[in-house]
Every structure is written in structure tokens, then in C-alpha cells.
């Protein structure tokens, strides 16, 4: 069964997500979206929270990370 787990991990690391019109799902928060992408990419569950938090910190999105993406507007993320 180990080969199956390794194979799935390899597939996830090469998996892409190419939406037809909008990469953000309006009803999900920015944080939830990052969690979704992390899982799609095969990041270990135990590492997802710290990875997502690092990305949010690096992108300076702390005060917007838990807002639904549907309320994001151009310029609202400017400092």
C-alpha cells in the first residue's frame, strides 16, 4: 500500500487547478482557499496550517484572510 500512497503524493504534486473563469470561490475565505490549494497539491495535513499562515503573513493578508473572497475588491488589499 506504500506505493499507492507515494503514487498519490506524486500525482498531487503535479496536479493543477485551472478554473474556466474565476480562481476564487466567492463563498470561501482566503484562508479556506489556501487550504484547498494546499490539499490539492498534496501538502501533508500536519503542515497545511503553518504553510497557509506563512503565505498569509508573507502576502500581508492577515486582516483579510478570513473574509469571503466574494467581498474582495481591487485595491482593498492595498496598505
C-alpha positions in Angstrom: 0.0 0.0 0.0 3.0 2.3 0.4 3.5 2.5 -3.4 -0.1 3.7 -3.6 0.5 6.5 -1.1 3.7 7.5 -2.9 1.9 7.5 -6.2 -0.9 9.6 -5.0 1.5 12.1 -3.5 3.4 12.4 -6.8 0.1 12.9 -8.7 -1.0 15.6 -6.2 2.3 17.4 -6.5 1.8 17.7 -10.3 -1.9 18.4 -10.2 -3.2 21.7 -11.5 -6.4 23.6 -11.0 -7.4 25.7 -14.0 -10.9 27.2 -13.5 -12.6 28.5 -16.6 -13.3 32.0 -15.3 -12.5 32.6 -11.6 -9.9 31.0 -9.4 -11.6 32.3 -6.2 -14.8 30.7 -5.0 -16.8 33.6 -3.6 -18.3 31.7 -0.6 -14.9 30.6 0.6 -12.5 32.8 2.7 -9.0 33.4 1.5 -7.7 31.1 4.2 -10.1 28.3 3.1 -9.0 28.8 -0.5 -5.3 28.4 0.5 -6.2 25.2 2.5 -8.0 23.8 -0.6 -5.0 24.5 -2.8 -2.6 23.0 -0.3 -4.7 19.8 -0.2 -4.9 19.7 -3.9 -1.1 20.0 -4.1 -0.6 17.2 -1.6 0.9 19.2 1.3 0.9 17.0 4.4 -2.2 17.7 6.5 0.1 18.3 9.6 1.9 21.1 7.6 -1.0 22.9 6.0 -1.9 25.3 8.8 1.7 26.5 9.2 2.1 26.8 5.4 -1.1 28.7 5.0 -0.2 31.0 7.8 3.2 31.7 6.3 1.7 32.6 3.0 -0.8 34.9 4.6 2.0 36.6 6.6 4.3 36.9 3.6 1.5 38.4 1.5 0.4 40.7 4.4 -3.2 39.4 4.1 -3.8 38.9 7.9 -6.7 41.3 8.2 -8.4 39.9 5.0 -7.6 36.2 5.2 -10.9 35.2 6.9 -13.2 37.3 4.7 -15.1 35.6 2.0 -13.4 36.0 -1.4 -16.7 37.4 -2.8 -16.1 40.6 -0.9 -12.6 41.2 -2.2 -12.3 44.2 -4.4 -9.4 45.6 -6.4 -7.5 47.9 -4.1 -9.0 46.7 -0.9 -5.8 44.8 -0.2 -3.6 47.9 -0.6 -1.8 49.1 2.5 
